[in-house]
Protein backbone atom coordinates (compact mmCIF):
# COMPACT_ATOMS: atom_id res chain seq x y z
CA UNK A 1 0.00 0.00 0.00
CA UNK A 2 1.38 3.39 -1.00
CA UNK A 3 1.09 6.71 0.79
CA UNK A 4 -1.57 7.71 -1.76
CA UNK A 5 -3.78 4.88 -0.47
CA UNK A 6 -3.77 6.25 3.09
CA UNK A 7 -5.55 9.23 4.60
CA UNK A 8 -3.40 12.35 4.72
CA UNK A 9 -4.88 13.25 8.11
CA UNK A 10 -5.22 10.03 10.14
CA UNK A 11 -3.19 7.57 7.99
CA UNK A 12 -6.13 5.16 7.72
CA UNK A 13 -6.17 2.83 4.70
CA UNK A 14 -8.82 3.12 2.01
CA UNK A 15 -8.26 6.78 1.24
CA UNK A 16 -8.93 6.36 -2.48
CA UNK A 17 -12.52 7.26 -1.58
CA UNK A 18 -13.73 10.87 -1.66
CA UNK A 19 -13.56 11.00 2.14
CA UNK A 20 -11.60 8.96 4.65
CA UNK A 21 -13.69 6.06 6.02
CA UNK A 22 -12.28 6.71 9.50
CA UNK A 23 -12.04 10.48 10.03
CA UNK A 24 -14.20 11.65 7.07
CA UNK A 25 -11.54 14.08 5.87
CA UNK A 26 -11.88 14.86 2.14
CA UNK A 27 -9.13 13.16 0.14
CA UNK A 28 -7.15 14.15 -2.95
CA UNK A 29 -8.93 13.06 -6.11
CA UNK A 30 -7.55 9.97 -7.78
CA UNK A 31 -6.06 11.28 -11.08
CA UNK A 32 -6.95 7.98 -12.74
CA UNK A 33 -10.65 8.22 -11.84
CA UNK A 34 -13.01 9.17 -14.66
CA UNK A 35 -16.51 10.57 -14.13
CA UNK A 36 -18.02 7.09 -13.92
CA UNK A 37 -15.56 5.97 -11.26
CA UNK A 38 -15.99 9.23 -9.36
CA UNK A 39 -19.66 8.37 -8.85
CA UNK A 40 -19.08 4.66 -8.35
CA UNK A 41 -20.71 3.70 -11.65
CA UNK A 42 -19.68 1.04 -14.16
CA UNK A 43 -18.36 2.51 -17.38
CA UNK A 44 -21.45 2.06 -19.56
CA UNK A 45 -23.39 4.29 -21.92
CA UNK A 46 -26.75 3.45 -20.34
CA UNK A 47 -27.17 4.95 -16.87
CA UNK A 48 -30.03 4.59 -14.39
CA UNK A 49 -31.02 8.22 -13.81
CA UNK A 50 -32.38 7.60 -10.31
CA UNK A 51 -29.26 5.69 -9.26
CA UNK A 52 -27.07 8.50 -10.64
CA UNK A 53 -29.10 11.05 -8.69
CA UNK A 54 -28.76 9.11 -5.43
CA UNK A 55 -25.03 8.59 -5.83
CA UNK A 56 -24.42 12.21 -6.71
CA UNK A 57 -26.33 13.63 -3.75
CA UNK A 58 -24.72 11.20 -1.28
CA UNK A 59 -21.23 12.02 -2.56
CA UNK A 60 -21.93 15.75 -2.73
CA UNK A 61 -23.08 15.80 0.90
CA UNK A 62 -19.91 14.08 2.07
CA UNK A 63 -17.61 16.70 0.49
CA UNK A 64 -19.79 19.80 0.69
CA UNK A 65 -17.54 22.74 1.61
CA UNK A 66 -19.89 23.79 4.43
CA UNK A 67 -19.31 20.44 6.10
CA UNK A 68 -15.55 21.06 6.21
CA UNK A 69 -15.40 24.81 6.77
CA UNK A 70 -13.76 24.44 10.21
CA UNK A 71 -11.46 21.57 9.26
CA UNK A 72 -8.45 23.58 8.12
CA UNK A 73 -7.18 24.99 4.85
CA UNK A 74 -6.19 21.68 3.22
CA UNK A 75 -9.49 19.99 4.00
CA UNK A 76 -11.39 23.00 2.68
CA UNK A 77 -9.39 23.05 -0.56
CA UNK A 78 -9.87 19.32 -1.10
CA UNK A 79 -13.60 19.61 -0.40
CA UNK A 80 -13.94 22.39 -2.96
CA UNK A 81 -12.03 20.40 -5.59
CA UNK A 82 -14.07 17.26 -4.97
CA UNK A 83 -17.35 19.17 -5.01
CA UNK A 84 -16.48 20.84 -8.33
CA UNK A 85 -15.45 17.50 -9.87
CA UNK A 86 -18.68 15.84 -8.74
CA UNK A 87 -20.75 18.63 -10.24
CA UNK A 88 -18.94 18.27 -13.58
CA UNK A 89 -19.38 14.50 -13.52
CA UNK A 90 -23.07 14.72 -12.69
CA UNK A 91 -23.85 17.34 -15.34
CA UNK A 92 -22.04 15.27 -17.96
CA UNK A 93 -23.43 11.84 -17.15
CA UNK A 94 -27.06 12.84 -16.65
CA UNK A 95 -27.28 14.18 -20.23
CA UNK A 96 -27.15 11.39 -22.86
CA UNK A 97 -25.53 13.64 -25.47
CA UNK A 98 -22.91 15.03 -23.07
CA UNK A 99 -22.32 11.47 -21.87
CA UNK A 100 -21.71 10.35 -25.44
CA UNK A 101 -19.27 13.19 -26.04
CA UNK A 102 -17.42 12.27 -22.85
CA UNK A 103 -17.38 8.62 -23.90
CA UNK A 104 -15.67 9.60 -27.13
CA UNK A 105 -13.10 11.66 -25.22
CA UNK A 106 -12.38 8.74 -22.87
CA UNK A 107 -11.61 6.57 -25.88
CA UNK A 108 -9.52 9.11 -27.76
CA UNK A 109 -12.15 10.05 -30.37
CA UNK A 110 -13.27 13.58 -29.40
CA UNK A 111 -16.19 14.99 -31.34
CA UNK A 112 -14.20 18.17 -32.00
CA UNK A 113 -12.14 16.25 -34.55
CA UNK A 114 -15.14 15.08 -36.56
CA UNK A 115 -15.02 17.92 -39.11
CA UNK A 116 -16.97 21.16 -39.49
CA UNK A 117 -18.66 20.85 -42.90
CA UNK A 118 -22.35 20.24 -43.53
CA UNK A 119 -23.10 16.55 -43.17
CA UNK A 120 -24.33 15.02 -46.46
CA UNK A 121 -27.49 13.64 -44.81
CA UNK A 122 -28.45 17.15 -43.71
CA UNK A 123 -27.32 19.18 -46.70
CA UNK A 124 -30.74 19.62 -48.35
CA UNK A 125 -32.46 20.61 -45.11
CA UNK A 126 -29.67 22.96 -44.04
CA UNK A 127 -29.51 24.83 -47.33
CA UNK A 128 -33.30 25.14 -47.52
CA UNK A 129 -33.56 26.49 -43.97
CA UNK A 130 -30.65 28.89 -44.40
CA UNK A 131 -32.23 30.25 -47.57
CA UNK A 132 -35.53 30.82 -45.77
CA UNK A 133 -33.75 32.50 -42.86
CA UNK A 134 -31.96 34.88 -45.21
CA UNK A 135 -35.27 35.80 -46.86
CA UNK A 136 -36.97 36.24 -43.48
CA UNK A 137 -34.26 38.57 -42.20
CA UNK A 138 -34.43 40.61 -45.40
CA UNK A 139 -38.22 40.83 -45.39
CA UNK A 140 -38.71 41.89 -41.77
CA UNK A 141 -42.24 42.20 -40.39
CA UNK A 142 -43.83 41.84 -43.84
CA UNK A 143 -42.84 38.17 -44.19
CA UNK A 144 -45.98 36.58 -42.74
CA UNK A 145 -46.18 33.54 -45.02
CA UNK A 146 -42.42 33.06 -44.96
CA UNK A 147 -42.44 33.18 -41.17
CA UNK A 148 -44.95 30.31 -41.18
CA UNK A 149 -42.57 28.29 -43.38
CA UNK A 150 -39.67 28.99 -41.01
CA UNK A 151 -41.79 27.95 -38.03
CA UNK A 152 -42.58 24.70 -39.84
CA UNK A 153 -38.85 24.19 -40.46
CA UNK A 154 -38.16 24.77 -36.76
CA UNK A 155 -40.72 22.10 -35.85
CA UNK A 156 -39.23 19.69 -38.40
CA UNK A 157 -35.75 20.17 -36.96
CA UNK A 158 -37.08 19.66 -33.45
CA UNK A 159 -38.77 16.45 -34.56
CA UNK A 160 -35.57 15.22 -36.14
CA UNK A 161 -33.65 15.94 -32.94
CA UNK A 162 -36.21 13.98 -30.90
CA UNK A 163 -35.95 11.06 -33.31
CA UNK A 164 -32.16 11.11 -33.21
CA UNK A 165 -32.19 11.20 -29.40
CA UNK A 166 -34.48 8.15 -29.26
CA UNK A 167 -32.32 6.31 -31.78
CA UNK A 168 -29.20 7.17 -29.78
CA UNK A 169 -30.74 5.73 -26.61
CA UNK A 170 -31.50 2.48 -28.45
CA UNK A 171 -27.93 2.26 -29.76
CA UNK A 172 -26.55 2.86 -26.26
CA UNK A 173 -28.53 -0.11 -24.98
CA UNK A 174 -27.50 -2.31 -27.92
CA UNK A 175 -23.82 -1.46 -27.60
CA UNK A 176 -23.81 -2.02 -23.85
CA UNK A 177 -25.64 -5.35 -24.19
CA UNK A 178 -23.07 -6.55 -26.72
CA UNK A 179 -20.10 -5.10 -24.80
CA UNK A 180 -19.30 -3.29 -28.05
CA UNK A 181 -19.55 0.37 -27.04
CA UNK A 182 -15.80 0.92 -27.29
CA UNK A 183 -15.18 -0.81 -30.62
CA UNK A 184 -13.86 1.36 -33.48
CA UNK A 185 -17.11 0.85 -35.39
CA UNK A 186 -19.29 1.94 -32.47
CA UNK A 187 -17.11 4.94 -31.70
CA UNK A 188 -17.23 6.11 -35.31
CA UNK A 189 -21.00 5.68 -35.43
CA UNK A 190 -21.36 7.57 -32.15
CA UNK A 191 -19.26 10.43 -33.52
CA UNK A 192 -21.45 10.59 -36.63
CA UNK A 193 -24.70 10.56 -34.65
CA UNK A 194 -23.52 13.21 -32.19
CA UNK A 195 -22.15 15.41 -34.98
CA UNK A 196 -25.53 15.26 -36.71
CA UNK A 197 -27.32 16.19 -33.49
CA UNK A 198 -24.90 19.03 -32.79
CA UNK A 199 -25.41 20.48 -36.26
CA UNK A 200 -29.19 20.26 -36.01
CA UNK A 201 -29.15 21.76 -32.54
CA UNK A 202 -27.19 24.77 -33.83
CA UNK A 203 -29.56 25.12 -36.77
CA UNK A 204 -32.57 24.93 -34.44
CA UNK A 205 -31.09 27.71 -32.29
CA UNK A 206 -30.52 29.86 -35.39
CA UNK A 207 -34.12 29.43 -36.46
CA UNK A 208 -35.43 30.20 -32.98
CA UNK A 209 -33.30 33.37 -32.85
CA UNK A 210 -34.59 34.49 -36.26
CA UNK A 211 -38.16 33.96 -35.07
CA UNK A 212 -37.48 35.98 -31.94
CA UNK A 213 -37.21 33.28 -29.27
N, C-alpha and C positions, 0 to 999 in steps of 0.2 A: 504493500500500500504506500502510495506516495503522499507527499505533503499536501498535494492538491485534493486528495481524497479525504482530508481531515478538516474539521472546523477550524477556522483561523482564530476563533475566540476560545473555545473550550477543548480543542484537539480531539473531539469525538469523531469516530469514523462515520462514513455515510454522508459526507458533506457535498456530494455531487448534486444533492437536492437543492431547491431554491432556498430553503432555510434548514438550519441544523436540526436534526431530530432530537437533540438533547437540550440545547439552550435557545433554539429558535432564532438564532442570529441569521440574517440574510447572508447568503454565500456568493462568492464570485460566480458569474455565469460560466458554464462549461462552453468553451469556444467551439467545441465539436457538436454542440446541440443545435439542431434545426428547430423550426417552429413546431413541428409535430412532437419532437422529443421534449421541447420546453413545456408542452401541455400534457405530456404523458400519453400521446396518441400514437397508434401505429402509422407508419408512413403509407397512407392510402389516399386515393383521390375522393372516395366517398366518405363523408364524415357525418356522424349522428349529431345534428344541430343541438339537441338538448344535452347530450353528453359533453359536447364542446363548451356549452354555456356553463354547465356545472363545474367543469374542470377550471375554466377561466376564472370564475368568481371565487372558487376556493383558493386558487393560487394567488389571485390578486389580493385577497384579504391577508394572506400570510406575509406578503411583502409590501403592503401598503405603507407609504412613508409615514403616515400618522401613527402607525403602530410602533415605529422605531425612532420617533423624533427625540426621545431622551436617551438613546442607546449609544451615542457617540458619533463622531464624524464619519468613520469608516462604515458603520452599519447604515447610517443615513444614505451615504453615497451608493452603497450596494443595493439598498431598497429602492432607490430611485431608478437605478439602472435596470433592475429586475422588473419593476413595474412598467417601465417604458417598453422593455422587450416583450413582456406579456401582452401589452396593448397592441403592439405591432403584429404579434403572432395571431391574436384573436381576430383583429380586423382582416387579416389576410386569409385565414382559414375559414372564416364564416361565409365568405363570398366565393361562390364556385369559380367565377372568372379569375379573381385575384389568386385563388388557390391554384388554378391551372397555370397562371403565369409563374407563380412561385415554384411549382413543380418543374416547369421547364428550366428555371434558373438552377434548381438543385441538381439537375441532370445535364447542365452545361449547354442548354439550348434556349437562351433567352429570347423572348419574343422580339426584343429590339433589333435583333439581327435578321428578322424575317423579310425585310424589304419594305419600301415605302410606296410603291406604285399601286395603282388601282388593280384589285384582284380581278382576273378575267370573269369569274362568275358574277361579279357585281358591276361590271363595266357599263352595261346598258342602263341599269337603274341609276347609277351614279351620274352618268352624263345627262340623262333625262331630268333628274332632280336638279342638278346644278344649272341646267338651262332654264328651268322654271324659276329657280331662285333668282337668277340674273334678271329675268323678265319682271318678276315681282318687285325687286328692289328698284328697277327703273320706272315701273308704273306707279308706285306709291299707292295712295288711298283709292285710286280709280280701278285697281285690279281686282274687282270682286270675284269674277269667274275664275281668274287665275289663282286667287287665294284659295278657292275651294279645291282646285287641283293640287295645290301644294299641301293643303291639309290632308287630302287623300293620300298623297305620297308619304307624309309623316306617319299616317296610320299604317300604311303598308310596311314601312321600315320598322315600326314598332312591332308589327306582327311577325316580321322576319326575325327580329331579335328574340322574341318569345320562342319561336320555333327552334332557333339555333340553341337557345339555353336549354330547352327540353331535350334536344338531341345530344347536347354535351353531357347532360346528366345521365342519359342512357349509356353513352360511351364510357363515362367514368365507371359505372357499375360493371359493364362488360369487361373493361380492362382490368379492374380489380379482381373480378371473379376468375379471370384467366391468368392472373399474376403477370400481365403483359403491359402494365402501364408505363414501364421504363424502357420498353424495346424501342429501337430506332424508328420503326414504323409508327408506333403509337405516338412517340414524341413529335414526329413530323406532322402527323395528322392533327395533334393537339395544337401545334403552332399554327397550322392552316385555319383551323376552326376559330381560334382566339383572334387571329389577325382579321378574319372576316367580321367577327363580332365587334372588334375595336373600330374597324372602318365604318361599319354601319352605325355604331354608337356616335361617332364623330359626325356623321352625316345627319343623324337624327337631331343632334344638338344644333347643327347649323340651320336645319329647317325650323326648329322651335324658335331659335333666335330671330329668324327672318319673319316668323309669324307673330313675334312679340311676346314670347313666353312659352 
